[in-house]
Amino acid sequence: NWWKGSTAKIIEAPIGQSGARGVQRLVFGEGTAHHALLVGQTGSGKTNLMHVLITTLALSYSPDEIQLYLIDFKGGVGFKQYATGQLPQARVIAIESEREFGLSILQELEAEIKRRYSSFRENNVKELAAYRNQTGAAMPRLLLIVDEFQRFFQGQDDLAQQAKNILEYIVREGRAFGIHILLATQSLTGS
């Protein structure tokens, strides 16, 4: 069943057990569930949850269905295995990243929203599922995962303001175009 899933309408990833027999799923693109914030103390399992999410997405969806943008501000600890394993769904894997490189990834996603907006307007559609249905074109959903995202905001400088503005833009506009965000942090202090 690998790579059989479709992200035309939603991204759905089983992430664990729910109750005695159920499966807990993380869903992006349905109702108001377009983005996620993962907060927990050191050792609480944030990185493990992200590994489960990335692995289940990679098994469920082909690179034509989903592309991952992984930014690791924890010194490369979290996402290094995906860089060496050449995960085909990973469009960008930024390990041991500097804030400037992280900002360039945000800028790329901002530009992608604008490209998709033009394509949707040309085809007179308002959402990813309608675009894919009408054109038959493969347009994958994009998921940005940033571990320790608060690093964008260290120092009250121009880079922090640019990152804030772009993240707000992606949160507001990205959902209609199949672009989603998962931000992880140990603390919201300073964010």
N, C-alpha and C positions, 0 to 999 in steps of 0.2 A: 504493500500500500504506500510505499514511499513516493513522494512527489505527485500524489493524486489529488491533493487539495486545490481548491480555487479560492483566490482572495478577491474575486470580483465584488463581493458584497461585504465580507468581513475577514479579519484575521482571527483565527481561533486556535489557541494552543492549550492542550491539557498540561497542567503544571503540578498536579498532585491529587491526592485522594480527598474526597469530601464525604464525611460520614463513613458508614460501613461499606457501602457499595458504589457510591457516586464518584464522579471525577470532577475536580475543580478545574475550571477553564478560565484563561485570561482572554478577553475578547477586545479587539480594537475595531472600531468602525460601525458600531451598532448603537442606536439610541444616542446617549450622551457619553458613551465609552469610546473615546477616540485617543486619549492619551493617559499616561499613568505616572504616578509618583511613588517611588519605593523608598521608604525611610526606615532605618533600623540601626541599632547600635552595632558596634564592632562585634563580630561573631554571631550575629542574629540570623545569618543565612541569606543575606541579600545577593551575594555573588553566586551562591548555589542556585538560588531561584533564577537568576539571569542565565546561568548555564542550562538549566532545565528548559527555560523559555527558548533560548537560541537553538538548542538541540532539537526540541520538538518542532520548531518552525522549519529547521533544515531538513528534518525527516518528512514533514508533511507537505511542504511546498517547494516547487522547483524555483530556480533563479528567475524564471519568467513570471512567477507569481509573487515573489517577495525578494526584496533586496535590503540588506541590513547595513546600517552605518553604526559602527561600534567605536566609541571613544572611551578610553580608559585613562582617567586621571589619577589612578592609584599606582603609578610607576610600572605599569605593564603586567601587574599581577593577575588581573581579571581576565583579559581577553587574549593574552599571548598565544594560548593554544590554538586559537582560530587563525592566527596569522601563519603559524608554522604548518597547520593542517590544510591550508588553502581551501577554506570553506567557500563553496561556489556561490552561495547566496550573499556573501559579504562583499559589498561594494567598496567599503572603506573599513579598515581596522587600524585604529590609531592607538598604539600602545606607547607608554612613556611619553605622552603627548604634552606639548606646550599649549598654552592657551591660544596662541596665534593660529596654530594648526587646527585646533578645535573650532575657532571662529571661521576659518576658511571652509570647514565642512558645513557649518550653519549657513554660510553664504551660498554654498552650492545647493543646499536644500531650498533656500529662498528663491534662487534662480529657477529651480525645478518647478516650484509652485507656479511661477510666472509662465514657464513654458507650457505646463499642463493647462493653465487658465486659457492661454491662446488656443490650444488644441481643442479644449472643450467648447470654447466660444465658436470656433470654426465649424464644429460638428453639432452645435446647438444642443448641448447636453450640460447637465449640472453636477453629475457625480461620476465616479469611476466605473461603476457597474454599467451605467447607461452608455458611457463612452466605449467600453469594451464590447458591449452588445451591438452597438451601432456600427463600429468600425471594424470589429474583428481583430483589432490590434492588441498585442500583448503589452499591457502597461502594468508593471508590477506595483504592488503597494510597497511603500518604503517605511522602514521602522528605524528611527534613530534611538540608540540606547547609549546613555552617557552615565558612566559610573563616576561618582563624586562630582556631579555637575556643578556644585557650588564653587569649584575652582575657577569657573568662568568669571565669578564675581569677586575674586580676591583682589583687593586693591580697587579703590573707587576711581578707575581710569576710563579712558575712552573705549578700550576693548570690552570692559564689563558692560558699559552702556550699549555698545553695538550688539553684544551677545544677548542682553536682555531684550532689546528691540526685536531682534530676529526670532528669538524663541517665542515671544508674544505673537509675532506675525505667523509663525508656523502653527502655533496652537490655535489661533483664530481661523486661519485660512486653509491649513493643510488637510484637515479632515475631509473636505469635499473632493480633494484631489488624491486621496489615498496615501497621505503622508502622516505618520503617527510618531509619537515621542514617548519614551520611557526614561525618566530621570531617576537616578538612584543617589542616595546620600546617607551619611551617618547622622547628619544634623541639618536642620533648616536655618541654624544660626548664621546670619550674614547673607542669607539667600533672599 
